[in-house]
Amino acid sequence: MQRKLLQFFFMFSLGLYAFTANALPAGPNPVTQWLTPLPDTSVMSEGFDTDAFAGEVLEEQLLAHKGLGLEFVVSAEILEPFSAAAPGLEHNFEAVLLATANAFESEHILYRSIPLSDCSGMFHRLLRKMKESFPGFEYPEVVEARSSRALAQWYYDHGALHIIDDAANSGQLIRPGAILFFGQYGKKYTRPTIEQLIISGVGIQHIGTAVEVQKDENGQVIGYTMFHARGRGKAASKTQHYLHNPHNSYLPAFGNWKQQLVAIGYIDTAPVEQMAAK
């Protein structure tokens, strides 16, 4: 009896192997080939306008168009420090914004290491997570405003962009959720215009989001914490060296090192029709 059982299992194994070998695609390593998913770019629609984002990385455009690469969810565990302090804080804009930035920071996403990981790409990641909690605000989509300059144009067209001529006296505009646009490294801007700011290599070079502000005893903003993709070889994170009075006198007020603050928008932007009704 035992011999017949052994023969049965032996023949069954041979039959299973033969079936698998015939079912898998041909190739040098059919098992690996069968299990490997198709490239993400294969799901793209044929009508995607690749000329719309001139100067950006094509692979990132294609993947971003489908919203790929947004891996984490802002869970109850991430929000626990806020909700534990006061019930209902999970619906507080500033608390969710900071928790979302912290969650992205914990991912250690290097600059341009995955789709949507440059400065404007990380901003879009932040927007998409905020939209899940606050769908009533107006949000630009990746396909219509991919770059930092295109984002500035989008907020300008929606009546939600402050072009900054005097950054030192614009601290009252900086609050959690403020979108901070910076000019070219070392370049000084006097009365910039939207037409100037959206020119590549001339206008806006970097973008970040204020997630916390620091105020003096009179309630005036003297510094802020910004979440952003920081540059090649660095992970997206929060940084805090953005001061009304920089330690080095040659640095611009509220600037990103030698990048002048040239415009401010807001994540919590009301829809255009709501603003028009006011």
C-alpha positions in Angstrom: 0.0 0.0 0.0 2.8 2.4 0.9 4.6 1.6 -2.3 1.5 2.5 -4.3 1.1 5.8 -2.5 4.7 6.7 -3.2 4.2 5.8 -6.8 1.1 8.0 -7.0 2.8 11.0 -5.4 5.8 10.6 -7.7 3.6 10.5 -10.8 1.5 13.4 -9.6 4.7 15.5 -9.1 5.9 14.7 -12.6 2.5 15.6 -14.1 2.4 18.9 -12.2 5.9 19.8 -13.4 5.0 19.0 -17.0 1.8 21.1 -16.8 3.7 24.1 -15.3 6.5 23.9 -17.9 4.0 23.9 -20.7 1.9 26.7 -19.2 4.7 29.2 -18.5 6.1 31.5 -21.3 9.2 30.3 -23.0 12.5 32.0 -22.1 15.7 31.5 -20.3 14.0 31.8 -16.9 10.3 31.2 -17.4 9.3 31.2 -13.7 10.9 34.6 -13.1 9.5 36.0 -16.4 6.0 34.8 -15.5 6.1 36.4 -12.0 7.6 39.7 -13.0 4.9 42.5 -13.4 4.8 44.6 -16.6 6.5 48.0 -16.4 4.4 50.7 -15.0 4.6 52.7 -18.2 2.7 50.0 -20.0 -0.6 51.2 -18.4 -0.3 54.7 -20.0 -3.0 55.9 -22.3 -1.9 56.8 -25.9 -3.3 60.3 -25.6 -0.9 61.5 -22.9 0.7 64.8 -24.0 4.4 64.3 -23.4 5.1 67.9 -24.7 3.1 69.4 -21.9 6.0 69.0 -19.3 9.0 70.0 -21.4 12.2 69.7 -19.3 10.9 67.1 -16.9 12.0 63.5 -16.7 9.8 61.5 -19.1 9.6 58.3 -17.0 8.5 60.4 -14.0 5.8 62.1 -16.1 4.4 58.9 -17.3 4.2 57.3 -13.8 2.9 60.5 -12.2 0.1 60.7 -14.8 -1.3 57.5 -13.3 -0.6 58.6 -9.7 1.8 55.8 -9.0 4.2 55.7 -6.2 2.0 57.0 -3.4 2.7 54.1 -1.0 1.7 55.1 2.5 -1.6 56.0 4.1 -1.8 58.5 7.0 -3.1 56.1 9.5 -4.6 56.4 13.0 -1.2 55.5 14.4 0.5 58.5 12.7 -2.2 60.8 13.9 -2.3 59.4 17.4 -0.1 62.1 19.1 -2.6 64.7 17.8 -5.9 62.9 18.5 -4.7 61.8 21.9 -4.1 65.4 22.9 -7.5 66.6 21.8 -10.3 64.5 20.3 -11.2 65.5 16.8 -7.8 66.8 15.9 -7.5 64.3 13.1 -9.8 66.7 11.2 -7.6 69.7 12.1 -5.8 71.0 9.0 -2.5 71.9 10.6 -2.3 68.6 12.6 -2.9 66.5 9.5 -0.5 68.6 7.4 2.3 68.0 10.0 1.5 64.4 10.4 1.6 63.9 6.6 4.9 65.6 6.3 6.3 63.5 9.2 5.0 60.3 7.4 6.7 61.2 4.2 9.9 62.1 6.1 9.9 58.6 7.7 9.9 57.1 4.2 13.4 58.6 3.5 12.5 59.4 -0.1 15.6 60.6 -1.9 15.5 63.3 -4.5 14.4 62.0 -7.9 14.7 58.4 -6.6 11.1 57.5 -7.5 8.3 59.2 -9.5 7.2 62.5 -7.9 10.3 62.9 -5.7 11.7 66.2 -6.9 10.6 69.4 -5.2 7.3 69.9 -7.2 6.7 66.1 -7.2 6.9 65.9 -3.4 4.5 68.8 -3.2 2.0 66.9 -5.3 2.4 63.9 -3.1 1.6 66.1 -0.1 -1.4 67.6 -1.9 -2.8 64.2 -2.7 -2.7 63.0 0.9 -4.2 66.3 2.1 -7.0 66.0 -0.4 -8.0 62.7 1.1 -8.8 64.4 4.4 -9.9 67.8 3.0 -11.6 67.3 -0.4 -13.4 70.6 -0.2 -10.3 72.7 -1.2 -9.1 73.4 -4.7 -6.1 71.2 -5.8 -4.0 71.3 -9.0 -3.5 68.0 -10.7 -0.1 66.7 -11.8 -1.1 66.6 -15.5 -2.0 70.3 -15.5 0.7 71.8 -13.2 3.7 69.5 -12.9 6.6 71.9 -12.3 7.1 74.5 -9.6 6.6 77.3 -12.2 3.4 75.7 -13.6 2.1 75.4 -10.0 2.7 79.1 -9.4 0.8 79.9 -12.6 -2.1 77.6 -11.5 -2.4 79.4 -8.1 -2.1 82.8 -9.8 -4.9 81.9 -12.2 -7.0 80.8 -9.3 -6.5 84.1 -7.5 -4.5 82.4 -4.7 -0.9 83.6 -5.3 0.8 86.5 -3.5 3.8 87.7 -5.5 6.4 88.9 -2.9 8.4 92.0 -3.5 9.4 92.6 0.1 9.9 89.3 1.9 11.0 90.8 5.2 7.6 92.4 5.6 5.6 89.4 4.4 5.8 87.3 7.5 2.0 87.6 8.1 1.5 85.6 4.9 3.4 82.6 6.2 1.4 80.0 8.1 1.0 76.2 8.0 -0.2 75.2 4.6 1.6 78.2 2.9 3.2 77.2 -0.4 6.6 78.9 -0.7 8.1 79.6 -4.1 11.8 80.6 -4.4 13.8 82.2 -7.1 17.1 81.2 -8.7 20.1 80.7 -6.5 21.8 84.0 -5.7 19.5 86.1 -7.9 17.8 89.2 -6.6 14.3 90.0 -7.7 12.8 93.5 -7.6 9.0 93.7 -8.1 8.8 90.3 -9.9 5.9 89.5 -12.1 4.2 86.2 -12.8 5.5 86.4 -16.4 9.0 86.5 -15.0 8.5 83.9 -12.4 7.3 81.2 -14.7 10.3 81.4 -17.1 12.6 78.3 -16.6 16.1 79.3 -15.6 15.0 82.8 -14.8 12.1 82.6 -12.4 11.1 80.0 -9.7 13.6 77.3 -9.0 12.3 75.6 -5.8 9.0 75.0 -3.9 8.2 73.9 -0.4 5.4 73.9 2.2 5.4 75.6 5.6 4.2 73.1 8.2 5.0 75.1 11.3 5.8 78.8 12.1 7.8 80.4 14.9 6.5 83.7 16.3 8.0 86.3 18.7 6.2 87.7 21.8 4.3 90.1 19.7 2.9 87.4 17.5 5.1 88.2 14.5 6.4 85.4 12.4 10.2 85.2 12.8 10.8 81.8 11.2 9.1 78.7 9.8 9.6 74.9 9.3 9.3 73.8 5.7 8.7 70.3 4.2 10.4 69.8 0.8 12.5 67.7 -1.4 15.9 69.1 -0.6 18.1 68.2 -3.6 20.2 65.5 -5.0 21.5 62.9 -2.5 19.1 64.1 0.2 15.8 62.7 1.5 12.6 64.8 1.6 12.2 66.2 5.1 11.4 69.2 7.3 14.0 71.9 7.8 14.0 75.0 10.0 16.6 77.5 9.0 14.2 80.0 7.3 14.4 83.2 9.4 13.1 86.8 9.2 16.7 87.8 10.2 19.1 85.3 8.8 22.3 84.7 10.7 24.3 85.8 7.6 23.4 89.3 6.5 23.8 88.5 2.8 21.0 85.9 2.9 17.5 87.0 2.0 14.7 87.2 4.6 12.7 84.0 4.8 14.7 82.6 1.9 15.9 79.1 1.2 19.5 79.8 1.8 20.4 82.1 -1.2 17.1 81.6 -3.0 14.8 84.6 -2.5 11.1 84.0 -1.4 9.2 85.3 -4.5 5.7 84.0 -4.1 3.3 82.4 -1.6 0.1 80.4 -2.2 -2.0 78.1 0.1 -2.9 74.5 0.1 -6.3 75.3 1.7 -7.4 77.3 -1.3 -11.1 77.8 -1.7 -12.7 76.8 -5.1 -12.7 79.7 -7.6 -16.5 80.0 -7.5 -16.4 80.4 -3.7 -13.8 83.1 -3.9 -15.8 84.9 -6.6 -18.9 84.9 -4.5 -17.2 86.7 -1.6 
